[in-house]
Amino acid sequence: MIDSPPAGASLAAGNLFVAGWFVDTTAQGWAGVDDVEVFVGSMETGRPLGHAQFQQSRPDVAAALKNPYWATAGWSANVSTLGLPPGANTLSVYVHTPNKGWWLRQVPITLRPAASPTAMPTPSVFGNDISFPQCPTGAEPSLPAFGIVGVTGGRPFSANPCLARQFAWALTSTSATQPRVSLYMNTANPGPGVSPYWPPTGTTMPRTCDGSWSADCAFDYGWLFAQDAFSRAVGVTGAQLAVQAPWWLDMEQSNSWATETATNATTLQGAIAYLQAQKVASIGVYSTSTDWEVLIGMPTASGPFGTLPNWRPGASNAQEAPGWCARTVTGGRVKFVQFPSAGFDTNFTCP
């Protein structure tokens, strides 16, 4: 339900308060909403205006529907209509539920021209990456050149609970030369004694595995966690975009790895093989040189990862970033250099 603005409202271009409520009547113990996005037009062909805050207090909804769990069914957002064409527009509110996907409610509005010229926000020349750490606040950089979104929640076989919202944010990217949306997954090689997802004895696909910490089992583990991450992405982005988007493998010592490098490398090869089997065109590696050398070894252009693009953390600011474009991790070309800016991870595109 959209309470504000009312259908047919005539509004001056500028800031617009959008609010309403939603319940999934099949949800147990809560209103059932995990994301609310506001668009003008449709999600497929329109323009995203922003994401709403949800789980807001609506005791009137709980009282009217006689369910105390729906007292937090409210949602609201402040969005800008500057830059939208004057005249008739359709405001679309998409609500996401874990069980049933996206729901849509629309309201027609008419926008009057702004009374005086107002400067539009300047799109960034840099990209940004966000993932589960931004979930508690919902903070997102404004108008990134490109967006890179973490599909997993810090380790393989885990969820980023804000993936749907952050995917919608990435669609607001402005670059005409970079893909608007890229995706990344966390990686690891924990072995059979640590992970409940380790392939068991009797596994035959993609390789025969006896359940040990062997190269073949490590390959299967990489294949399986890539399969899990890809499936999570498809559930939000759809299959076509999940295939078209560049994918990055986030490799950091903070996750569990073998002490020897051979099976670590084989795990990555398994993940890459799965993505290649899905026809993903661009697959790269995110890692520091220290993490890579400890877990995989020295970079070499002739090795199995030597042709992969690199996404390179380490620069302190935008001025330093270009100097990191020659610091390959795997032996491949450095495509992005990450640096901190205004509380977010920001990314410079190497020439």
C-alpha positions, -999 to +999 in steps of 0.1 A: +000+000+000+013+035-010+000+061+014+020+090+001+019+105-024-017+100-033-027+088-068-028+117-093-009+141-070+006+171-088+040+177-073+068+202-078+101+187-088+125+183-059+124+161-028+096+136-026+085+117+005+072+082-003+056+060+024+033+031+029+031-003+044+032-040+033+026-074+048+032-109+034+003-127+051+022-160+049+051-147+069+054-160+104+063-136+133+071-106+111+058-085+082+079-105+058+097-076+040+135-076+034+138-048+009+118-019-006+129+000-038+114+031-054+115+036-092+100+059-117+087+035-144+095-002-141+125-019-125+134-032-160+133+000-180+127+028-156+150+048-133+158+039-097+151+067-072+163+050-040+157+024-014+133+028+014+137+022+051+114-006+062+103-024+094+089+010+105+063+014+132+027+010+119+005+000+149-026+010+129-018-018+104-014-043+132-047-032+148-067-032+116-054-066+105-054-080+140-019-093+140+007-078+164+036-090+143+026-065+116+032-035+138+065-029+119+049-031+084+057+005+075+083+018+050+093+052+038+118+070+016+130+105+007+138+105-030+147+132-055+126+138-086+150+164-101+159+154-136+127+136-142+106+148-171+077+172-162+043+158-167+028+124-161+050+098-144+044+065-128+059+060-093+067+023-087+074+007-053+089-028-054+088-047-021+109-079-018+100-109+004+122-139+009+095-164+001+078-148-029+103-123-045+093-089-057+058-073-053+048-042-072+025-013-064+023+018-086+008+053-084+004+079-111+018+114-103+023+146-123+055+165-119+056+203-123+088+220-135+111+232-107+105+269-098+142+277-104+172+258-118+187+234-093+221+219-097+221+181-102+244+160-081+276+153-101+281+116-109+313+102-095+342+093-118+350+064-095+332+031-088+323+017-053+319-017-038+295-026-010+283-058+007+269-071+040+289-046+062+266-018+049+234-037+058+229-023+093+229+014+082+218+010+046+244+036+036+253+036+000+275+059-021+256+083-044+258+080-082+288+057-085+304+053-119+300+015-114+289-007-086+305-040-074+283-060-050+292-088-027+269-118-031+281-137+000+282-127+036+320-128+043+326-166+037+314-192+012+279-206+015+267-175+034+242-148+024+245-111+020+211-102+035+210-069+016+218-083-018+185-072-034+188-036-021+224-033-031+218-047-065+192-020-070+218+006-059+243-007-084+218-001-112+221+036-105+256+036-118+264+061-145+294+049-164+290+045-202+322+024-205+321+000-175+294-026-167+271-009-142+269-041-120+297-064-111+295-092-085+320-108-061+320-139-039+341-148-008+365-178-012+382-203+011+397-238+013+388-250+049+391-287+045+368-315+056+372-309+093+360-273+093+333-269+067+300-288+066+299-281+029+330-301+021+323-326-006+318-361+010+331-394+000+314-406-031+313-373-049+318-378-086+310-344-101+328-324-112+357-345-100+358-378-080+363-370-044+370-393-015+361-367+012+398-359+021+417-327+017+429-337-017+433-316-048+402-331-064+381-325-034+394-289-031+384-284-068+349-297-060+346-274-030+355-244-051+330-255-078+303-259-051+308-225-034+308-208-067+276-226-076+260-215-044+270-178-049+259-178-085+225-193-075+221-165-049+229-139-075+204-154-100+177-152-074+180-114-073+195-103-106+180-129-129+201-154-149+209-131-178+226-104-157+243-129-135+260-143-166+268-109-181+282-093-150+319-095-143+326-118-113+354-113-088+369-140-064+377-124-031+407-142-017+418-131+018+437-149+047+409-140+071+390-170+058+401-206+063+428-220+040+453-248+037+488-242+048+501-254+015+494-236-017+485-263-042+450-272-030+443-235-024+450-229-061+429-259-070+400-245-051+401-213-070+404-233-103+372-251-093+353-219-087+366-205-120+356-237-138+320-234-125+316-198-136+331-206-170+306-235-173+278-209-168+293-188-197+304-160-174+327-139-197+348-120-171+363-136-140+390-118-119+407-119-085+405-095-056+435-099-032+465-082-017+500-093-027+506-106+008+475-127+009+481-141-026+517-150-020+510-167+013+480-186-001+489-192-037+525-182-044+544-157-064+525-141-093+534-153-128+519-144-161+524-180-173+506-196-144+469-207-143+458-173-130+481-151-151+454-140-176+429-131-149+422-094-143+431-080-109+411-059-085+438-044-063+433-031-027+460-011-010+460+025-022+454+051+005+436+077-016+427+087-052+460+103-058+479+071-050+456+048-069+471+052-104+505+041-091+490+008-080+479-002-116+512-019-122+511-039-090+497-072-103+488-099-078+482-129-101+504-118-131+473-104-149+464-069-157+452-047-129+417-034-138+406-017-106+425-002-076+405+001-044+410+030-019+390+044+010+369+076+005+341+092+025+335+060+045+332+037+015+354+015-006+361+034-038+376+021-070+398+037-097+397+022-132+432+016-145+439+027-181 
